[in-house]
Amino acid sequence: MALSEFDLIARYFAPLGQNGRGVSLGIGDDCAILDVPPGQQLLVSIDTLVEGVHFLPGTAADNLAYRVAGACLSDLAAMGAEPAWITLALTLPEAEELWLKSFSGALAEILDPWNICLVGGDTTRGKQLTISLQVHGWAPKGKALTRNGAQSGDLIYVSGTLGDSAAGLDQLQQKGDNQYLIDRFYRPTPRIETGLAIRSFASAAIDISDGLLADLGHILERSQVGAVVDPAKLPLSAALKSYPAEQTLDWALRGGEDFELAFTVPPQQQQAFESALKDHLVPCTQVGQITKDGGLQLQQPDGSLTACTKDGYRHF
């Protein structure tokens, strides 16, 4: 007998909605009822993955869970928010129990360390597998990081390493076997701890979903400033360096979907910032500086500057 929508929810997703912080009423009603802690503001974001557009047909269910959750939680990380709840919408060609068990099990693995609770969603049948995940989190009132606070002289930092996800996609397309790069594509790590750690120091922040140049460009537009980036300073993994240098540089600047953080720190905060994060498990590397104007420029080995476009992944 085929699973009904309510059986599907009860068997695979209701267990993810137990014991959530601030959940007065969770799965099982028309709406969830949620309590935001006093003095906090609610932050909400949503991401959608479509088969054939954002992931290859036949991608394993557990990898899809990690990918959509990592991408969506990364938005909260970029704003220095603590995650609390998610809602999930699934469009499924078939309600396959093995797929649902794998997907929900992997989702639980991601949510458990942060005590994130599934508080609602929707399931429906459709020709194309589509996954939409909405995340909710909170930050102290007036303390959330935004894209519009960068000022001339601020230092530009990035977390982790860049370009790995694009290289992982290349591995999949070329049937390569570098598991580190493949995992960086399928299983991005949302930098929640990093976002919380930089919240007291950063003037602006964004997650790197469309590529460093494209996403840094969003900060520049919102803050009405320019920037200089030094490609020689970009943090690259050992796995990425196995590719030709020109390719690694292009992926690090434009590849996207690393879901690392790009953020700016005022120079007067630099010493305190670096001291506070000296034992942080995720490295943060200075790669450039905000300028008063001049658009986005790359510093060449001889010290000269060249203007560059802020191109990256385009959805349309």
Phi and psi in degrees as GROMACS dihedral restraints (atoms count N, CA, C in turn):
[ dihedral_restraints ]
;  ai    aj    ak    al  type     phi  dphi    fc
    3     4     5     6     1   -68.7    20    10
    4     5     6     7     1   146.3    20    10
    6     7     8     9     1   -68.6    20    10
    7     8     9    10     1   135.8    20    10
    9    10    11    12     1   -81.1    20    10
   10    11    12    13     1   166.9    20    10
   12    13    14    15     1   -58.8    20    10
   13    14    15    16     1   -41.5    20    10
   15    16    17    18     1   -72.3    20    10
   16    17    18    19     1   -34.9    20    10
   18    19    20    21     1   -64.6    20    10
   19    20    21    22     1   -42.4    20    10
   21    22    23    24     1   -58.3    20    10
   22    23    24    25     1   -47.7    20    10
   24    25    26    27     1   -65.3    20    10
   25    26    27    28     1   -46.4    20    10
   27    28    29    30     1   -63.4    20    10
   28    29    30    31     1   -39.1    20    10
   30    31    32    33     1   -79.1    20    10
   31    32    33    34     1   -40.6    20    10
   33    34    35    36     1  -110.2    20    10
   34    35    36    37     1   -23.0    20    10
   36    37    38    39     1  -121.2    20    10
   37    38    39    40     1   -25.4    20    10
   39    40    41    42     1   -59.0    20    10
   40    41    42    43     1   -36.4    20    10
   42    43    44    45     1   -62.2    20    10
   43    44    45    46     1   -21.7    20    10
   45    46    47    48     1   -79.8    20    10
   46    47    48    49     1    -3.1    20    10
   48    49    50    51     1  -109.6    20    10
   49    50    51    52     1    18.8    20    10
   51    52    53    54     1   -97.6    20    10
   52    53    54    55     1   143.7    20    10
   54    55    56    57     1    61.6    20    10
   55    56    57    58     1    35.3    20    10
   57    58    59    60     1   -79.2    20    10
   58    59    60    61     1   147.7    20    10
   60    61    62    63     1   -68.6    20    10
   61    62    63    64     1   131.1    20    10
   63    64    65    66     1    72.5    20    10
   64    65    66    67     1    14.0    20    10
   66    67    68    69     1   -94.4    20    10
   67    68    69    70     1   104.8    20    10
   69    70    71    72     1   -79.4    20    10
   70    71    72    73     1   -34.6    20    10
   72    73    74    75     1  -150.5    20    10
   73    74    75    76     1   121.7    20    10
   75    76    77    78     1  -107.2    20    10
   76    77    78    79     1  -133.8    20    10
   78    79    80    81     1   -62.9    20    10
   79    80    81    82     1   138.4    20    10
   81    82    83    84     1   124.4    20    10
   82    83    84    85     1    -8.7    20    10
   84    85    86    87     1  -123.1    20    10
   85    86    87    88     1  -177.9    20    10
   87    88    89    90     1   -70.5    20    10
   88    89    90    91     1   -29.3    20    10
   90    91    92    93     1  -140.1    20    10
   91    92    93    94     1   155.2    20    10
   93    94    95    96     1   -85.3    20    10
   94    95    96    97     1   151.1    20    10
   96    97    98    99     1  -117.2    20    10
   97    98    99   100     1   118.7    20    10
   99   100   101   102     1  -126.7    20    10
  100   101   102   103     1   143.0    20    10
  102   103   104   105     1  -111.6    20    10
  103   104   105   106     1   120.1    20    10
  105   106   107   108     1   -85.8    20    10
  106   107   108   109     1   133.4    20    10
  108   109   110   111     1   -58.3    20    10
  109   110   111   112     1   148.6    20    10
  111   112   113   114     1   -56.0    20    10
  112   113   114   115     1   140.0    20    10
  114   115   116   117     1    79.9    20    10
  115   116   117   118     1     2.3    20    10
  117   118   119   120     1  -109.1    20    10
  118   119   120   121     1   154.6    20    10
  120   121   122   123     1  -111.4    20    10
  121   122   123   124     1   145.7    20    10
  123   124   125   126     1   -85.2    20    10
  124   125   126   127     1   131.9    20    10
  126   127   128   129     1  -117.6    20    10
  127   128   129   130     1   134.0    20    10
  129   130   131   132     1  -133.4    20    10
  130   131   132   133     1   137.8    20    10
  132   133   134   135     1  -148.1    20    10
  133   134   135   136     1   156.5    20    10
  135   136   137   138     1  -138.9    20    10
  136   137   138   139     1   142.9    20    10
  138   139   140   141     1  -131.8    20    10
  139   140   141   142     1   148.1    20    10
  141   142   143   144     1  -127.1    20    10
  142   143   144   145     1   133.5    20    10
  144   145   146   147     1  -113.7    20    10
  145   146   147   148     1   130.7    20    10
  147   148   149   150     1  -118.2    20    10
  148   149   150   151     1   129.3    20    10
  150   151   152   153     1   -59.3    20    10
  151   152   153   154     1   133.5    20    10
  153   154   155   156     1    88.6    20    10
  154   155   156   157     1   -13.6    20    10
  156   157   158   159     1  -112.0    20    10
  157   158   159   160     1   -50.9    20    10
  159   160   161   162     1  -105.6    20    10
  160   161   162   163     1   -14.6    20    10
  162   163   164   165     1  -152.9    20    10
  163   164   165   166     1   155.9    20    10
  165   166   167   168     1   -74.9    20    10
  166   167   168   169     1   142.1    20    10
  168   169   170   171     1   -55.9    20    10
  169   170   171   172     1   139.8    20    10
  171   172   173   174     1    86.7    20    10
  172   173   174   175     1     3.6    20    10
  174   175   176   177     1   -60.2    20    10
  175   176   177   178     1   136.0    20    10
  177   178   179   180     1   -60.1    20    10
  178   179   180   181     1   143.9    20    10
  180   181   182   183     1   -61.0    20    10
  181   182   183   184     1   -39.0    20    10
  183   184   185   186     1   -66.2    20    10
  184   185   186   187     1   -37.3    20    10
  186   187   188   189     1   -65.1    20    10
  187   188   189   190     1   -36.9    20    10
  189   190   191   192     1   -64.7    20    10
  190   191   192   193     1   -40.3    20    10
  192   193   194   195     1   -61.9    20    10
  193   194   195   196     1   -45.9    20    10
  195   196   197   198     1   -63.7    20    10
  196   197   198   199     1   -39.1    20    10
  198   199   200   201     1   -69.3    20    10
  199   200   201   202     1   -48.2    20    10
  201   202   203   204     1   -69.1    20    10
  202   203   204   205     1   -39.0    20    10
  204   205   206   207     1   -68.8    20    10
  205   206   207   208     1   -41.6    20    10
  207   208   209   210     1   -62.1    20    10
  208   209   210   211     1   -42.7    20    10
  210   211   212   213     1   -64.7    20    10
  211   212   213   214     1   -43.2    20    10
  213   214   215   216     1   -74.4    20    10
  214   215   216   217     1   -43.3    20    10
  216   217   218   219     1   -66.2    20    10
  217   218   219   220     1   -24.6    20    10
  219   220   221   222     1   -61.3    20    10
  220   221   222   223     1   -31.0    20    10
  222   223   224   225     1   -64.6    20    10
  223   224   225   226     1   -39.0    20    10
  225   226   227   228     1   -67.7    20    10
  226   227   228   229     1   -39.8    20    10
  228   229   230   231     1   -59.0    20    10
  229   230   231   232     1   -40.9    20    10
  231   232   233   234     1   -64.4    20    10
  232   233   234   235     1   -21.7    20    10
  234   235   236   237     1  -105.9    20    10
  235   236   237   238     1    10.1    20    10
  237   238   239   240     1    67.9    20    10
  238   239   240   241     1    34.2    20    10
  240   241   242   243     1  -103.5    20    10
  241   242   243   244     1   151.1    20    10
  243   244   245   246     1   -93.7    20    10
  244   245   246   247     1   122.7    20    10
  246   247   248   249     1   -71.8    20    10
  247   248   249   250     1   148.3    20    10
  249   250   251   252     1  -133.8    20    10
  250   251   252   253     1   -48.8    20    10
  252   253   254   255     1  -138.6    20    10
  253   254   255   256     1   157.7    20    10
  255   256   257   258     1  -135.2    20    10
  256   257   258   259     1   155.5    20    10
  258   259   260   261     1  -123.0    20    10
  259   260   261   262     1   151.0    20    10
  261   262   263   264     1  -134.0    20    10
  262   263   264   265     1   131.5    20    10
  264   265   266   267     1  -122.1    20    10
  265   266   267   268     1   127.6    20    10
  267   268   269   270     1  -120.7    20    10
  268   269   270   271     1   129.8    20    10
  270   271   272   273     1  -109.3    20    10
  271   272   273   274     1   115.5    20    10
  273   274   275   276     1  -118.5    20    10
  274   275   276   277     1   132.5    20    10
  276   277   278   279     1   -63.1    20    10
  277   278   279   280     1   -37.7    20    10
  279   280   281   282     1  -145.2    20    10
  280   281   282   283     1   149.5    20    10
  282   283   284   285     1   -90.0    20    10
  283   284   285   286     1    77.6    20    10
  285   286   287   288     1   -84.7    20    10
  286   287   288   289     1   122.1    20    10
  288   289   290   291     1   -65.7    20    10
  289   290   291   292     1   -37.7    20    10
  291   292   293   294     1   -64.0    20    10
  292   293   294   295     1   -39.5    20    10
  294   295   296   297     1   -64.8    20    10
  295   296   297   298     1   -46.1    20    10
  297   298   299   300     1   -64.2    20    10
  298   299   300   301     1   -39.8    20    10
  300   301   302   303     1   -64.5    20    10
  301   302   303   304     1   -43.8    20    10
  303   304   305   306     1   -66.7    20    10
  304   305   306   307     1   -44.0    20    10
  306   307   308   309     1   -64.6    20    10
  307   308   309   310     1   -49.8    20    10
  309   310   311   312     1   -68.1    20    10
  310   311   312   313     1   -34.3    20    10
  312   313   314   315     1   -65.3    20    10
  313   314   315   316     1   -43.0    20    10
  315   316   317   318     1   -67.2    20    10
  316   317   318   319     1   -38.4    20    10
  318   319   320   321     1   -62.0    20    10
  319   320   321   322     1   -40.4    20    10
  321   322   323   324     1   -61.6    20    10
  322   323   324   325     1   -39.2    20    10
  324   325   326   327     1   -60.1    20    10
  325   326   327   328     1   -36.7    20    10
  327   328   329   330     1   -74.7    20    10
  328   329   330   331     1   -40.4    20    10
  330   331   332   333     1   -78.6    20    10
  331   332   333   334     1   -33.6    20    10
  333   334   335   336     1   -57.2    20    10
  334   335   336   337     1   -45.3    20    10
  336   337   338   339     1   -59.6    20    10
  337   338   339   340     1   -26.0    20    10
  339   340   341   342     1  -104.5    20    10
  340   341   342   343     1     5.7    20    10
  342   343   344   345     1    53.8    20    10
  343   344   345   346     1    41.6    20    10
  345   346   347   348     1   -84.4    20    10
  346   347   348   349     1   136.2    20    10
  348   349   350   351     1  -114.0    20    10
  349   350   351   352     1   133.7    20    10
  351   352   353   354     1   -79.6    20    10
  352   353   354   355     1   119.5    20    10
  354   355   356   357     1  -115.2    20    10
  355   356   357   358     1     4.4    20    10
  357   358   359   360     1   163.4    20    10
  358   359   360   361     1  -179.0    20    10
  360   361   362   363     1   157.9    20    10
  361   362   363   364     1  -155.7    20    10
  363   364   365   366     1  -158.7    20    10
  364   365   366   367     1   149.6    20    10
  366   367   368   369     1  -131.5    20    10
  367   368   369   370     1   143.1    20    10
  369   370   371   372     1  -153.4    20    10
  370   371   372   373     1   162.1    20    10
  372   373   374   375     1   -92.7    20    10
  373   374   375   376     1   140.1    20    10
  375   376   377   378     1  -159.8    20    10
  376   377   378   379     1   165.3    20    10
  378   379   380   381     1   -72.2    20    10
  379   380   381   382     1   -26.6    20    10
  381   382   383   384     1  -121.3    20    10
  382   383   384   385     1   126.8    20    10
  384   385   386   387     1   -61.7    20    10
  385   386   387   388     1   122.8    20    10
  387   388   389   390     1  -137.0    20    10
  388   389   390   391     1   132.9    20    10
  390   391   392   393     1  -125.4    20    10
  391   392   393   394     1   122.0    20    10
  393   394   395   396     1  -118.9    20    10
  394   395   396   397     1   128.3    20    10
  396   397   398   399     1  -125.5    20    10
  397   398   399   400     1   126.7    20    10
  399   400   401   402     1  -110.2    20    10
  400   401   402   403     1   132.1    20    10
  402   403   404   405     1  -112.6    20    10
  403   404   405   406     1   149.2    20    10
  405   406   407   408     1  -131.3    20    10
  406   407   408   409     1   135.0    20    10
  408   409   410   411     1  -149.1    20    10
  409   410   411   412     1  -177.0    20    10
  411   412   413   414     1  -141.9    20    10
  412   413   414   415     1   157.2    20    10
  414   415   416   417     1  -144.3    20    10
  415   416   417   418     1   153.3    20    10
  417   418   419   420     1   -55.6    20    10
  418   419   420   421     1   142.7    20    10
  420   421   422   423     1   -52.9    20    10
  421   422   423   424     1   126.0    20    10
  423   424   425   426     1    79.6    20    10
  424   425   426   427     1     2.4    20    10
  426   427   428   429     1  -107.0    20    10
  427   428   429   430     1    -6.9    20    10
  429   430   431   432     1   -63.3    20    10
  430   431   432   433     1   141.7    20    10
  432   433   434   435     1   -77.4    20    10
  433   434   435   436     1   142.0    20    10
  435   436   437   438     1  -129.8    20    10
  436   437   438   439     1  -178.6    20    10
  438   439   440   441     1   -92.8    20    10
  439   440   441   442     1    -4.6    20    10
  441   442   443   444     1  -107.6    20    10
  442   443   444   445     1    18.4    20    10
  444   445   446   447     1  -106.4    20    10
  445   446   447   448     1     0.2    20    10
  447   448   449   450     1   -69.8    20    10
  448   449   450   451     1   141.4    20    10
  450   451   452   453     1  -131.8    20    10
  451   452   453   454     1   157.4    20    10
  453   454   455   456     1   -53.7    20    10
  454   455   456   457     1   132.5    20    10
  456   457   458   459     1    98.8    20    10
  457   458   459   460     1   -20.2    20    10
  459   460   461   462     1   -60.7    20    10
  460   461   462   463     1   147.7    20    10
  462   463   464   465     1   -92.3    20    10
  463   464   465   466     1   139.8    20    10
  465   466   467   468     1   -98.5    20    10
  466   467   468   469     1   126.2    20    10
  468   469   470   471     1  -121.0    20    10
  469   470   471   472     1   156.2    20    10
  471   472   473   474     1  -132.3    20    10
  472   473   474   475     1   150.6    20    10
  474   475   476   477     1   -92.4    20    10
  475   476   477   478     1   157.5    20    10
  477   478   479   480     1    60.7    20    10
  478   479   480   481     1  -143.5    20    10
  480   481   482   483     1  -124.3    20    10
  481   482   483   484     1   155.9    20    10
  483   484   485   486     1  -113.7    20    10
  484   485   486   487     1   150.2    20    10
  486   487   488   489     1    92.8    20    10
  487   488   489   490     1    -9.7    20    10
  489   490   491   492     1   -65.2    20    10
  490   491   492   493     1   -39.6    20    10
  492   493   494   495     1   -64.9    20    10
  493   494   495   496     1   -43.1    20    10
  495   496   497   498     1   -62.2    20    10
  496   497   498   499     1   -38.6    20    10
  498   499   500   501     1   -67.7    20    10
  499   500   501   502     1   -35.2    20    10
  501   502   503   504     1   -64.0    20    10
  502   503   504   505     1   -40.8    20    10
  504   505   506   507     1   -62.8    20    10
  505   506   507   508     1   -40.8    20    10
  507   508   509   510     1   -61.1    20    10
  508   509   510   511     1   -40.1    20    10
  510   511   512   513     1   -59.2    20    10
  511   512   513   514     1   -43.2    20    10
  513   514   515   516     1   -66.0    20    10
  514   515   516   517     1   -43.3    20    10
  516   517   518   519     1   -68.1    20    10
  517   518   519   520     1   -32.9    20    10
  519   520   521   522     1   -95.7    20    10
  520   521   522   523     1     5.9    20    10
  522   523   524   525     1    57.5    20    10
  523   524   525   526     1    43.0    20    10
  525   526   527   528     1   -81.3    20    10
  526   527   528   529     1   177.5    20    10
  528   529   530   531     1  -130.5    20    10
  529   530   531   532     1    21.0    20    10
  531   532   533   534     1   -79.5    20    10
  532   533   534   535     1    97.7    20    10
  534   535   536   537     1   -66.4    20    10
  535   536   537   538     1   -31.8    20    10
  537   538   539   540     1   -59.7    20    10
  538   539   540   541     1   -48.7    20    10
  540   541   542   543     1   -68.6    20    10
  541   542   543   544     1   -38.5    20    10
  543   544   545   546     1   -62.5    20    10
  544   545   546   547     1   -41.9    20    10
  546   547   548   549     1   -66.6    20    10
  547   548   549   550     1   -34.3    20    10
  549   550   551   552     1   -65.6    20    10
  550   551   552   553     1   -28.2    20    10
  552   553   554   555     1   -78.2    20    10
  553   554   555   556     1   -50.4    20    10
  555   556   557   558     1   -79.1    20    10
  556   557   558   559     1   -31.7    20    10
  558   559   560   561     1  -127.6    20    10
  559   560   561   562     1    65.6    20    10
  561   562   563   564     1   -63.9    20    10
  562   563   564   565     1   146.9    20    10
  564   565   566   567     1   -99.5    20    10
  565   566   567   568     1   112.0    20    10
  567   568   569   570     1   -65.6    20    10
  568   569   570   571     1   130.2    20    10
  570   571   572   573     1   -86.2    20    10
  571   572   573   574     1    58.1    20    10
  573   574   575   576     1   -60.4    20    10
  574   575   576   577     1   -49.1    20    10
  576   577   578   579     1   -61.0    20    10
  577   578   579   580     1   -38.6    20    10
  579   580   581   582     1   -66.5    20    10
  580   581   582   583     1   -44.4    20    10
  582   583   584   585     1   -58.5    20    10
  583   584   585   586     1   -41.0    20    10
  585   586   587   588     1   -68.4    20    10
  586   587   588   589     1   -35.8    20    10
  588   589   590   591     1   -70.8    20    10
  589   590   591   592     1   -32.6    20    10
  591   592   593   594     1   -90.7    20    10
  592   593   594   595     1    -6.4    20    10
  594   595   596   597     1   -58.1    20    10
  595   596   597   598     1   -33.4    20    10
  597   598   599   600     1   -81.4    20    10
  598   599   600   601     1    -9.1    20    10
  600   601   602   603     1  -118.8    20    10
  601   602   603   604     1   -33.5    20    10
  603   604   605   606     1   -74.8    20    10
  604   605   606   607     1   145.9    20    10
  606   607   608   609     1   -96.9    20    10
  607   608   609   610     1   -22.1    20    10
  609   610   611   612     1  -159.2    20    10
  610   611   612   613     1   155.6    20    10
  612   613   614   615     1  -158.3    20    10
  613   614   615   616     1   158.5    20    10
  615   616   617   618     1  -158.4    20    10
  616   617   618   619     1   154.2    20    10
  618   619   620   621     1   -92.9    20    10
  619   620   621   622     1   150.9    20    10
  621   622   623   624     1   -92.5    20    10
  622   623   624   625     1    93.3    20    10
  624   625   626   627     1  -107.9    20    10
  625   626   627   628     1   -33.9    20    10
  627   628   629   630     1  -105.7    20    10
  628   629   630   631     1     1.6    20    10
  630   631   632   633     1   118.3    20    10
  631   632   633   634     1   147.1    20    10
  633   634   635   636     1   -56.7    20    10
  634   635   636   637     1   -48.3    20    10
  636   637   638   639     1   -64.1    20    10
  637   638   639   640     1   -43.7    20    10
  639   640   641   642     1   -65.4    20    10
  640   641   642   643     1   -44.2    20    10
  642   643   644   645     1   -76.5    20    10
  643   644   645   646     1   -37.0    20    10
  645   646   647   648     1   -61.6    20    10
  646   647   648   649     1   -35.1    20    10
  648   649   650   651     1   -59.0    20    10
  649   650   651   652     1   -33.1    20    10
  651   652   653   654     1   -65.4    20    10
  652   653   654   655     1   -39.4    20    10
  654   655   656   657     1   -63.4    20    10
  655   656   657   658     1   -43.6    20    10
  657   658   659   660     1   -62.5    20    10
  658   659   660   661     1   -41.8    20    10
  660   661   662   663     1   -66.3    20    10
  661   662   663   664     1   -44.9    20    10
  663   664   665   666     1   -70.4    20    10
  664   665   666   667     1   -32.7    20    10
  666   667   668   669     1   -92.5    20    10
  667   668   669   670     1   -10.1    20    10
  669   670   671   672     1    57.4    20    10
  670   671   672   673     1    52.8    20    10
  672   673   674   675     1  -136.9    20    10
  673   674   675   676     1   177.1    20    10
  675   676   677   678     1  -114.2    20    10
  676   677   678   679     1  -174.1    20    10
  678   679   680   681     1  -160.0    20    10
  679   680   681   682     1   152.9    20    10
  681   682   683   684     1  -120.5    20    10
  682   683   684   685     1   128.2    20    10
  684   685   686   687     1  -115.7    20    10
  685   686   687   688     1   134.6    20    10
  687   688   689   690     1  -100.6    20    10
  688   689   690   691     1   105.2    20    10
  690   691   692   693     1   -58.3    20    10
  691   692   693   694     1   -27.1    20    10
  693   694   695   696     1   -66.2    20    10
  694   695   696   697     1   -19.7    20    10
  696   697   698   699     1   -93.3    20    10
  697   698   699   700     1    -5.3    20    10
  699   700   701   702     1   -62.8    20    10
  700   701   702   703     1   130.5    20    10
  702   703   704   705     1   -77.1    20    10
  703   704   705   706     1   123.4    20    10
  705   706   707   708     1  -122.8    20    10
  706   707   708   709     1   140.5    20    10
  708   709   710   711     1   -76.3    20    10
  709   710   711   712     1   159.1    20    10
  711   712   713   714     1   -60.9    20    10
  712   713   714   715     1   -35.7    20    10
  714   715   716   717     1   -65.0    20    10
  715   716   717   718     1   -40.0    20    10
  717   718   719   720     1   -67.9    20    10
  718   719   720   721     1   -33.5    20    10
  720   721   722   723     1   -68.6    20    10
  721   722   723   724     1    -7.5    20    10
  723   724   725   726     1   -73.4    20    10
  724   725   726   727     1   -13.7    20    10
  726   727   728   729     1   -87.6    20    10
  727   728   729   730     1   162.8    20    10
  729   730   731   732     1   -58.0    20    10
  730   731   732   733     1   146.3    20    10
  732   733   734   735     1   -58.2    20    10
  733   734   735   736     1   -40.6    20    10
  735   736   737   738     1   -64.0    20    10
  736   737   738   739     1   -38.5    20    10
  738   739   740   741     1   -69.3    20    10
  739   740   741   742     1   -43.5    20    10
  741   742   743   744     1   -62.1    20    10
  742   743   744   745     1   -39.8    20    10
  744   745   746   747     1   -64.7    20    10
  745   746   747   748     1   -42.2    20    10
  747   748   749   750     1   -63.3    20    10
  748   749   750   751     1   -43.3    20    10
  750   751   752   753     1   -66.4    20    10
  751   752   753   754     1   -39.6    20    10
  753   754   755   756     1   -66.5    20    10
  754   755   756   757     1   -33.4    20    10
  756   757   758   759     1   -86.5    20    10
  757   758   759   760     1   -34.9    20    10
  759   760   761   762     1  -128.5    20    10
  760   761   762   763     1    -5.5    20    10
  762   763   764   765     1   -65.8    20    10
  763   764   765   766     1   -43.7    20    10
  765   766   767   768     1    79.3    20    10
  766   767   768   769     1   171.7    20    10
  768   769   770   771     1    62.6    20    10
  769   770   771   772     1    22.5    20    10
  771   772   773   774     1   -78.3    20    10
  772   773   774   775     1   -26.4    20    10
  774   775   776   777     1    55.4    20    10
  775   776   777   778     1    34.7    20    10
  777   778   779   780     1   -84.6    20    10
  778   779   780   781     1   176.4    20    10
  780   781   782   783     1  -107.0    20    10
  781   782   783   784     1   139.3    20    10
  783   784   785   786     1  -114.4    20    10
  784   785   786   787     1   130.9    20    10
  786   787   788   789     1  -152.3    20    10
  787   788   789   790     1   162.7    20    10
  789   790   791   792     1  -117.7    20    10
  790   791   792   793     1   144.4    20    10
  792   793   794   795     1  -130.1    20    10
  793   794   795   796     1   126.5    20    10
  795   796   797   798     1   -59.2    20    10
  796   797   798   799     1   142.1    20    10
  798   799   800   801     1   -58.4    20    10
  799   800   801   802     1   -31.7    20    10
  801   802   803   804     1   -71.3    20    10
  802   803   804   805     1   -13.3    20    10
  804   805   806   807     1   -99.2    20    10
  805   806   807   808     1    -6.6    20    10
  807   808   809   810     1   -57.8    20    10
  808   809   810   811     1   -48.6    20    10
  810   811   812   813     1   -63.3    20    10
  811   812   813   814     1   -44.6    20    10
  813   814   815   816     1   -65.6    20    10
  814   815   816   817     1   -39.8    20    10
  816   817   818   819     1   -62.7    20    10
  817   818   819   820     1   -50.9    20    10
  819   820   821   822     1   -67.4    20    10
  820   821   822   823     1   -32.4    20    10
  822   823   824   825     1   -68.0    20    10
  823   824   825   826     1   -41.8    20    10
  825   826   827   828     1   -66.1    20    10
  826   827   828   829     1   -30.6    20    10
  828   829   830   831     1  -104.4    20    10
  829   830   831   832     1    13.7    20    10
  831   832   833   834     1   -63.8    20    10
  832   833   834   835     1   -26.5    20    10
  834   835   836   837     1  -106.0    20    10
  835   836   837   838     1     8.6    20    10
  837   838   839   840     1   -66.9    20    10
  838   839   840   841     1   136.3    20    10
  840   841   842   843     1   -70.0    20    10
  841   842   843   844     1   -24.0    20    10
  843   844   845   846     1  -101.1    20    10
  844   845   846   847     1   119.2    20    10
  846   847   848   849     1   -67.1    20    10
  847   848   849   850     1   144.6    20    10
  849   850   851   852     1  -120.8    20    10
  850   851   852   853     1   123.9    20    10
  852   853   854   855     1  -116.0    20    10
  853   854   855   856     1   131.2    20    10
  855   856   857   858     1   -76.7    20    10
  856   857   858   859     1   125.9    20    10
  858   859   860   861     1  -122.6    20    10
  859   860   861   862     1    -1.0    20    10
  861   862   863   864     1   176.8    20    10
  862   863   864   865     1  -166.0    20    10
  864   865   866   867     1  -149.4    20    10
  865   866   867   868     1   146.4    20    10
  867   868   869   870     1   -77.7    20    10
  868   869   870   871     1   139.1    20    10
  870   871   872   873     1  -118.1    20    10
  871   872   873   874     1   164.3    20    10
  873   874   875   876     1   -64.3    20    10
  874   875   876   877     1   -40.4    20    10
  876   877   878   879     1  -155.6    20    10
  877   878   879   880     1  -160.8    20    10
  879   880   881   882     1    96.5    20    10
  880   881   882   883     1     3.9    20    10
  882   883   884   885     1    67.5    20    10
  883   884   885   886     1  -152.8    20    10
  885   886   887   888     1  -106.0    20    10
  886   887   888   889     1   123.0    20    10
  888   889   890   891     1  -127.1    20    10
  889   890   891   892     1   149.8    20    10
  891   892   893   894     1  -106.2    20    10
  892   893   894   895     1   135.3    20    10
  894   895   896   897     1   -85.6    20    10
  895   896   897   898     1   126.9    20    10
  897   898   899   900     1   -86.7    20    10
  898   899   900   901     1   162.8    20    10
  900   901   902   903     1   -55.6    20    10
  901   902   903   904     1   -29.2    20    10
  903   904   905   906     1   -86.6    20    10
  904   905   906   907     1     4.3    20    10
  906   907   908   909     1    93.3    20    10
  907   908   909   910     1   -11.1    20    10
  909   910   911   912     1   -73.1    20    10
  910   911   912   913     1   161.7    20    10
  912   913   914   915     1  -115.3    20    10
  913   914   915   916     1   140.0    20    10
  915   916   917   918     1  -127.3    20    10
  916   917   918   919     1   136.1    20    10
  918   919   920   921     1   -70.1    20    10
  919   920   921   922     1   146.8    20    10
  921   922   923   924     1  -138.8    20    10
  922   923   924   925     1   158.0    20    10
  924   925   926   927     1   -82.4    20    10
  925   926   927   928     1   155.3    20    10
  927   928   929   930     1   -97.3    20    10
  928   929   930   931     1    43.7    20    10
  930   931   932   933     1   -79.7    20    10
  931   932   933   934     1   151.1    20    10
  933   934   935   936     1  -163.2    20    10
  934   935   936   937     1  -155.8    20    10
  936   937   938   939     1   -64.7    20    10
  937   938   939   940     1   134.5    20    10
  939   940   941   942     1  -116.3    20    10
  940   941   942   943     1   129.0    20    10
  942   943   944   945     1   -78.3    20    10
  943   944   945   946     1   -24.3    20    10
